[in-house]
């Protein structure tokens, strides 16, 4: 049997080579970035779909498929996949959580350094012909307390780097055993304790009913004055209007953000343009290394699933019990 694999977003050639090296088992359609109409036209004959973030595998698209068995997301988040509809149809949704861990951790840590030392603001000032040192006096990371919310792969990678910078690291994650944190020199604490003790807070949680909007007026009030917040996870973790007010009042000294509740953010976004905010356009996983790694991993997931019946990194595992 020959399986039709539809690759509707741009992926690295190394991923396509994985599929081609499987020989006659796969017919691969990978013309580059496909339009919505092109994907809808091609999806009925596809057994597997490999996507990044541009393709929206929503209910309409999934309902147009007749043979689809697996959707592989070259990346961690599956926000652009209607997982509930896929589950109803018995389609496995898999992701690639390992490939962009280091890229995301490094970007988040870079944002923290830039926030502590006003690096973008100093650069912009000098580019405009100013020699202003007094306005950009920063703080050191050494000796400061970093609170990590979400202690999965990325959170742990951040912790390793923070410990090397001689920071005191605390973390909150109700699903991670305390011994894992202890092995890294990290103390697990309650969320309220983390809010109260942290000089810097970095977010690495998934979006759930409990975490959506978790940084808000009430929780910011629990934080020490002068706290700095970094978010390279999901924009919806933050109530953006509440954070903007706290930044204007000075209770939050600064924020560095790579993600937004709506992307791209609207022109009147409350957190873009503030002098104590650093904004980047969702760049955390945007390294050549990470993009190759997640694409290759997604291709291997498809090969293993269709040729060996081995399904890994399945986010809707209940579909496997239906087979």
C-alpha positions in Angstrom: 0.0 0.0 0.0 1.2 3.5 -0.8 0.3 6.3 1.6 -0.3 9.8 0.5 1.5 12.3 2.8 0.4 15.9 2.3 2.9 18.6 3.6 1.0 21.8 3.4 3.5 24.2 5.0 7.1 24.9 4.2 9.4 22.3 5.9 13.1 21.6 5.5 14.2 19.3 2.8 15.6 17.0 5.4 12.1 16.1 6.5 11.0 15.3 2.9 14.1 13.1 2.6 12.9 11.0 5.5 9.7 10.3 3.7 11.4 9.7 0.3 13.8 7.3 1.9 10.9 5.1 2.8 10.8 4.2 -0.8 7.5 3.4 -2.6 5.6 3.4 0.7 4.8 7.1 0.4 3.5 9.4 -2.2 4.5 12.9 -1.0 2.8 16.1 -2.0 4.9 19.0 -0.7 4.7 22.0 -3.1 5.7 24.5 -0.4 3.2 26.8 1.4 -0.2 25.9 0.2 -3.3 28.2 0.1 -6.4 27.2 2.0 -8.1 26.3 -1.2 -5.2 24.1 -2.3 -5.2 22.2 1.0 -9.0 21.7 0.9 -8.6 20.3 -2.6 -5.8 17.9 -1.6 -6.9 16.7 1.8 -9.5 14.1 0.7 -6.8 11.8 -0.7 -4.3 12.3 2.2 -3.5 9.6 4.7 -1.2 11.9 6.7 -0.9 15.7 7.0 2.3 17.4 8.1 1.9 21.1 9.2 3.6 23.9 10.9 1.6 26.9 12.1 0.2 28.3 8.9 -2.2 25.6 8.1 -5.4 25.6 10.1 -6.6 22.0 10.5 -10.0 23.1 11.7 -13.3 21.2 11.5 -14.0 22.2 7.9 -10.6 20.9 6.7 -10.8 17.7 8.8 -14.4 17.0 7.6 -13.1 17.3 4.0 -10.7 14.4 4.6 -11.8 10.8 3.9 -8.6 8.8 4.7 -6.7 10.9 7.1 -5.1 8.9 9.9 -2.5 11.2 11.4 -1.7 14.9 11.7 1.9 15.7 12.6 2.6 19.2 13.9 6.2 20.3 13.4 6.3 22.1 16.7 4.8 21.8 20.2 1.6 23.8 20.1 -1.5 22.3 18.4 -3.6 25.5 18.7 -4.1 25.4 14.9 -5.6 21.9 15.1 -9.2 21.1 16.1 -8.2 18.2 18.3 -11.7 17.5 19.4 -12.9 17.1 15.8 -9.8 15.0 15.0 -10.6 12.7 17.9 -14.2 12.3 16.8 -12.9 11.2 13.4 -10.3 8.8 14.9 -7.4 10.9 13.6 -4.2 10.9 15.7 -2.7 14.3 16.4 1.0 14.2 17.2 3.5 17.0 18.0 7.3 17.4 18.3 8.0 18.6 21.8 11.8 18.1 21.8 13.0 19.8 18.6 12.6 23.4 19.7 13.3 23.1 23.4 16.7 24.7 23.4 15.8 27.4 20.9 12.8 28.4 23.0 14.8 28.3 26.2 17.6 30.3 24.8 15.2 33.0 23.4 13.4 33.3 26.8 16.7 33.6 28.6 17.9 36.1 26.0 14.7 38.1 26.7 15.5 38.0 30.4 19.0 39.3 29.9 17.8 42.0 27.5 15.1 43.0 30.0 17.5 43.2 32.9 20.0 45.4 31.0 17.7 47.4 28.7 19.7 46.2 25.7 17.1 47.0 22.9 16.4 50.4 24.4 20.0 51.2 24.7 20.6 50.1 21.1 17.7 52.2 19.8 18.9 55.3 21.7 22.4 55.0 20.3 21.1 54.4 16.8 19.2 57.7 17.2 22.4 59.5 17.9 22.2 59.6 21.7 24.9 58.7 24.2 22.7 58.1 27.3 24.0 55.8 29.9 22.0 57.0 32.9 18.6 56.0 31.5 19.6 52.4 31.0 21.0 51.3 34.4 20.1 47.7 34.8 20.2 44.9 37.3 22.3 41.7 37.5 20.8 38.3 37.3 23.2 36.9 39.9 21.5 36.6 43.3 18.0 37.3 41.9 15.2 34.9 42.3 13.7 33.4 39.1 10.3 31.9 39.3 9.5 29.4 36.5 5.8 28.6 35.9 5.7 25.3 34.1 8.6 23.0 34.7 8.5 20.8 31.6 11.3 20.5 29.0 11.7 24.2 28.4 11.3 25.2 32.0 14.0 22.8 33.0 16.3 24.1 30.3 15.8 27.6 31.6 16.6 26.4 35.1 19.9 25.0 34.1 20.9 28.2 32.5 19.7 30.3 35.4 21.6 28.2 37.9 24.8 28.8 35.9 24.1 32.5 36.2 24.0 32.0 40.0 20.3 32.8 40.3 18.0 31.4 43.0 15.5 29.3 41.0 12.1 28.3 42.2 9.3 26.7 40.1 5.7 25.8 40.1 4.2 22.8 38.3 1.7 20.5 40.0 2.6 17.7 37.6 6.3 17.5 38.1 7.8 15.5 41.0 9.9 17.6 43.4 12.9 15.3 43.1 13.3 16.3 39.4 13.5 19.9 40.4 15.9 19.2 43.3 18.3 17.4 41.0 18.6 20.7 39.1 19.0 22.8 42.2 15.5 24.1 42.0 12.9 24.4 44.7 9.3 23.6 43.9 6.9 26.1 45.6 3.2 27.1 45.6 2.1 29.5 42.9 1.4 32.2 45.5 4.9 31.7 47.0 6.4 32.0 43.6 4.6 35.3 42.9 5.7 36.7 46.3 9.4 35.8 46.0 10.3 36.2 42.4 12.4 39.0 40.9 11.8 37.6 37.5 9.0 35.3 36.4 9.1 33.3 33.2 6.0 31.5 31.8 6.2 28.0 30.3 2.8 26.6 30.8 0.2 25.2 28.4 -3.1 26.9 28.0 -5.8 25.3 30.2 -8.9 26.5 31.9 -6.6 27.0 35.0 -3.8 28.9 33.3 -5.7 31.1 30.8 -5.2 34.7 32.0 -3.3 33.6 35.1 -1.2 36.7 35.0 -3.9 39.3 35.9 -4.6 42.2 38.2 -5.2 39.9 41.2 -2.1 37.8 40.8 0.1 40.8 39.9 -0.9 42.3 43.2 0.7 39.3 44.9 4.1 40.0 43.2 6.8 42.0 44.7 7.2 45.6 43.3 9.7 45.7 40.5 9.1 42.2 39.3 9.9 41.5 35.6 7.9 39.1 33.5 8.9 37.0 30.5 6.5 35.1 28.3 7.7 32.9 25.4 5.0 30.3 25.9 1.4 31.4 25.0 0.0 34.9 24.9 -3.3 33.9 26.5 -1.5 33.2 29.8 -1.5 36.9 30.4 -4.4 39.3 30.8 -2.7 41.9 28.6 -4.7 44.9 29.7 -4.0 44.2 33.4 -0.3 43.7 32.7 -0.2 47.0 30.7 -1.6 48.9 33.7 0.9 47.3 36.1 3.7 48.3 33.8 2.5 51.9 33.6 2.1 52.1 37.4 5.6 50.7 37.9 4.6 47.7 40.0 5.9 45.5 37.2 9.3 47.0 36.2 9.3 45.4 32.8 8.1 42.7 30.6 9.6 40.8 27.6 7.1 39.1 25.3 7.4 36.8 22.4 3.7 35.7 22.2 0.4 37.4 22.2 -3.3 36.5 22.7 -3.9 37.4 19.1 -1.2 36.9 16.5 -0.2 39.0 14.8 -1.2 41.5 17.5 -3.5 44.5 16.6 -1.9 47.9 16.0 -3.4 49.2 19.3 -2.1 46.3 21.4 -1.6 47.6 25.0 1.8 46.0 25.5 3.4 47.2 22.3 5.1 50.6 22.4 5.5 50.8 26.2 9.1 51.9 27.1 9.6 49.1 29.6 8.4 46.3 27.3 10.5 44.3 24.9 8.5 42.7 22.1 9.5 40.1 19.6 7.3 38.5 16.9 7.0 34.9 18.1 10.6 34.1 17.4 11.4 31.6 20.2 11.5 28.5 18.0 12.8 30.3 14.9 16.3 29.0 14.6 17.5 27.0 11.6 18.4 24.2 14.0 15.0 24.0 15.6 13.1 24.1 12.3 15.1 21.3 10.9 14.7 19.2 14.1 10.9 19.6 14.4 10.3 18.9 10.7 12.5 15.8 10.7 10.9 14.5 13.9 7.4 15.1 12.4 8.3 13.1 9.3 9.7 10.2 11.5 6.4 10.2 13.5 4.4 9.7 10.3 6.7 7.0 9.0 6.6 5.1 12.3 2.8 5.4 12.6 1.9 4.4 9.1 4.5 1.7 8.5 5.0 0.3 12.0 1.8 1.2 13.8 3.9 3.0 16.4 2.2 6.2 17.4 4.3 8.6 19.6 3.7 12.0 21.0 0.0 11.6 20.6 -1.9 14.5 22.2 -5.3 12.8 21.8 -4.3 9.3 22.9 -7.9 8.2 23.2 -8.0 7.6 19.5 -5.5 4.8 19.8 -7.9 2.9 22.0 -10.5 3.1 19.2 -8.3 1.2 16.7 
